[in-house]
Amino acid sequence: MISTLLPAAAVAVESTTDREIVLFPEEAHQIRNAVVERQREFTTVRWCARQALGRLGLPEVPVLPGRRGAPQWPGQLVGSMTHCAGYRAAVLAPRSEVCAIGIDAEPNAPLPDKVLESISHPEERDWIARLRWSAPEVAWDRLLFSIKESVYKTWFPLMTRELGFEDAIVMVDPVARTFRAHLLLDREVRATGAPTWFDGRFGTTGGVLLTAIALPARQPGRTADADRQLPSGVR
Ligand SMILES: CC(C)(COP(=O)(O)OP(=O)(O)OC[C@H]1O[C@@H](n2cnc3c(N)ncnc32)[C@H](O)[C@@H]1OP(=O)(O)O)[C@@H](O)C(=O)NCCC(=O)NCCS
């Protein structure tokens, strides 16, 4: 399912059951004191990552958390991983095709009380309120949360800077199942050539919401850097 939300260059592997693999010693060290559920999600999502590496013709390598927990991939790749109850996925893409990628999975159920207020802008709460009535099959508040998690997973490995929930404002197209996250960046951060928006796709599968963002490395006639410097909304 998650592959349908991503460009063809991305290799996606997902699992709805837990998998047994022998972790590399460095990986096992990461979860030596973790509770069983954390050990399962950590192990299964690395099974997904190994499958994806294999499909790209690459050998299995340890997938270790780097700065702020961002997974470390072989240099020629970008990648992202997610896990929630009943769902795990890893995606990888050649850096020559995709310069940043982020995926997230969340249960398709409303957020706990008061969380929405802490992660959203009033404009976002407006579309959530409208869509709650017209399309109740999606937990739109949870979707917003998932989109912002995907935004962070795309942003952080690219920029190695923090990004808060208040730093993105998201609009969705509920029919096309796409979204755009505008990044509300300081002038100083914009001056670095940081991207000012991310486009992505969302979907649902078996009680799980999925969101995905993939930034193309280049578009015809443009460099990735030039793309990222365009002002918000200009394409
Ligand atoms: C890091 C974070 C995004 C993870 O999301 P989550 O929904 O809690 O958890 P998921 O299961 O979907 O994803 C976990 C995976 O994310 C990846 N991840 C963790 N930190 C990351 C980072 N800084 N950058 C990119 N990916 C990261 C890891 O692969 C992790 O799996 P692992 O621990 O088994 O290696 C989240 O915990 C967080 O810190 N959010 C606050 C920041 C934020 O979202 N800001 C909003 C910006 S608009």
The ligand as an ORCA input file, in Angstrom:
! r2SCAN-3c Opt
* xyz 0 1
  C      10.921     11.102     15.494
  C       9.409     11.007     15.339
  C       9.004     11.806     14.098
  C       9.038      9.525     15.158
  O       7.690      9.379     14.813
  P       6.703      8.366     15.590
  O       5.350      8.498     14.976
  O       6.853      8.606     17.059
  O       7.278      6.911     15.346
  P       7.303      5.981     14.035
  O       7.179      4.605     14.514
  O       6.384      6.403     12.975
  O       8.776      6.220     13.496
  C       9.875      5.781     14.233
  C      11.049      5.802     13.311
  O      11.287      7.152     12.885
  C      12.657      7.259     12.552
  N      13.188      8.466     13.155
  C      13.422      8.698     14.476
  N      13.954      9.921     14.616
  C      14.065     10.464     13.386
  C      14.549     11.699     12.897
  N      15.061     12.647     13.712
  N      14.522     11.923     11.565
  C      14.035     10.994     10.719
  N      13.554      9.785     11.124
  C      13.571      9.546     12.453
  C      13.372      6.002     13.090
  O      13.653      5.156     12.006
  C      12.323      5.376     13.982
  O      12.370      3.975     14.004
  P      13.478      3.208     14.874
  O      13.533      3.922     16.194
  O      12.989      1.800     14.965
  O      14.770      3.358     14.099
  C       8.650     11.573     16.581
  O       8.882     10.763     17.704
  C       9.050     12.984     16.962
  O      10.079     13.242     17.593
  N       8.198     13.985     16.616
  C       8.401     15.350     17.050
  C       8.888     16.225     15.938
  C       7.804     16.513     14.951
  O       7.110     15.627     14.537
  N       7.653     17.782     14.557
  C       6.629     18.145     13.612
  C       7.231     18.918     12.471
  S       5.985     19.595     11.442
*
